[in-house]
Amino acid sequence: MVTYQIISIKDFKKKGARCITPYVKPDLSKEITGSGAFWKDLGKSPRDHNILLLYHIVHKGEDTPIEFFNNEWCYMQ
């Protein structure tokens, strides 16, 4: 069973937050992923939350979810 943490952000739109659409399959080229990013179907965030279908890197010995948007890799929390 997959669980999710619901987080409410006060004044969400005023703070410039925007929605992203995560990848549903590993479709980035090796030029983007390099040798460090790998696809993982089910993972855990550093705070032990379930995360589905994301690219990951190994950081401090743990699989860490990342997302590629606006030509940059971003750490997912």
C-alpha positions as CSV (number, residue, x, y, z in Angstrom):
1,M,0.0,0.0,0.0
2,V,1.3,3.4,-0.9
3,T,0.8,6.3,1.4
4,Y,1.3,10.0,0.8
5,Q,1.9,13.0,3.1
6,I,-0.5,15.9,2.5
7,I,1.2,19.3,3.0
8,S,-0.7,22.5,2.9
9,I,1.1,25.7,2.0
10,K,-0.4,29.0,3.0
11,D,-0.7,31.5,0.2
12,F,0.5,28.8,-2.3
13,K,-0.1,30.8,-5.4
14,K,1.3,34.0,-4.0
15,K,4.7,32.3,-3.3
16,G,5.2,31.4,-6.9
17,A,4.9,27.6,-6.4
18,R,4.0,25.7,-9.5
19,C,2.9,22.2,-10.3
20,I,5.2,19.8,-12.2
21,T,4.2,16.6,-14.0
22,P,6.5,13.8,-12.9
23,Y,7.8,11.3,-15.4
24,V,5.8,8.0,-15.7
25,K,8.5,6.1,-17.5
26,P,12.3,6.4,-17.9
27,D,12.4,8.5,-21.1
28,L,15.5,10.7,-20.6
29,S,18.5,10.2,-22.7
30,K,22.0,9.2,-21.3
31,E,23.2,12.7,-22.2
32,I,20.8,14.0,-19.5
33,T,20.9,11.2,-16.9
34,G,24.6,10.6,-17.2
35,S,26.0,7.7,-15.1
36,G,24.4,8.9,-11.8
37,A,20.7,9.1,-12.3
38,F,18.7,5.9,-12.5
39,W,15.0,5.0,-12.7
40,K,13.3,3.4,-9.7
41,D,9.7,2.3,-9.8
42,L,9.1,2.6,-6.0
43,G,11.3,4.4,-3.6
44,K,11.4,6.1,-0.2
45,S,12.2,9.7,0.4
46,P,14.9,10.6,2.9
47,R,12.0,11.2,5.3
48,D,10.7,7.7,4.7
49,H,7.7,8.7,2.5
50,N,6.8,6.5,-0.5
51,I,7.7,7.9,-3.8
52,L,6.6,6.4,-7.1
53,L,8.2,6.3,-10.5
54,L,11.1,8.7,-10.2
55,Y,14.7,9.1,-11.2
56,H,17.1,8.7,-8.3
57,I,20.7,9.3,-7.4
58,V,22.7,7.7,-4.6
59,H,23.5,10.5,-2.0
60,K,25.2,9.7,1.3
61,G,24.6,6.0,0.7
62,E,20.8,6.3,0.1
63,D,18.6,6.4,-3.0
64,T,17.5,10.0,-3.3
65,P,14.6,11.0,-5.6
66,I,15.3,13.7,-8.2
67,E,13.4,15.3,-11.0
68,F,14.6,17.0,-14.2
69,F,12.8,20.2,-15.1
70,N,13.8,23.6,-16.6
71,N,17.1,21.9,-17.6
72,E,18.1,21.3,-14.0
73,W,18.1,18.3,-11.7
74,C,16.1,19.0,-8.5
75,Y,16.0,17.1,-5.2
76,M,12.6,15.8,-4.3
77,Q,11.5,16.0,-0.7
